[in-house]
Amino acid sequence: MKGKDQYGLFEVFKPGYMEGTFFEKFKYWFKAVFWCHFRYHALFVLVATIMLVWLVCDLIAPNCRDLDYVVAGEQLVLTEQLEVLNEQIKAQMDDVDGDGTLTVGQQMLCTLEDEYSDNAYMNGQKLGVTFADDNIVLYIMDLELMEIYASDGAFAPLADFGIESENRFFVRVDQNRVFRECGIPAGDGWYMALKIVNDVRANDEEIQKKYMEAVKVIQLCMEP
């Protein structure tokens, strides 16, 4: 961009520079001056603005679901199967946010290695990020992932919520009625756990309600 172009950026609108109506001058200016010299700048600003608006809206948007959970492991569980599970969950739930509607959300993060894709790595990264989301308190994972995250101190002792299990932090559920009825493939086994309760979660009434609903889900899925 040359200095003389910047100096003459709006010169077309000055009296005596060119004849014609304002619209004709603007049309000429847009094509010959602005679009010629600033189209890439304008496109960059437009894309950046859209991304910024999307990010802000995503950050300030309230969590409108009564319960969110994560499914992670090498065995893929189909959305249709999880939707059947969600219906079973809703039948046992209370309305956490008091809006008169029972809503359940889930994330399926398949960690099976594929030489043609890096999805396993990406899903592993996403899984780690979910532990920073206080609204997600319930996890369904295969044994390998459960043991990894339990050893890292990510889960709460189930006994604190009145749940008896051979393992202190997670309980196997894939062999029981609910998972069989949902048609969820067992793979190497599915286990449920609750995210550890930190100070923020302990002092948030709505998150505590989510924990109570998650406990109901675990107890439901433990039924033989």
Disulfide bonds with the S-S distance in Angstrom:
none
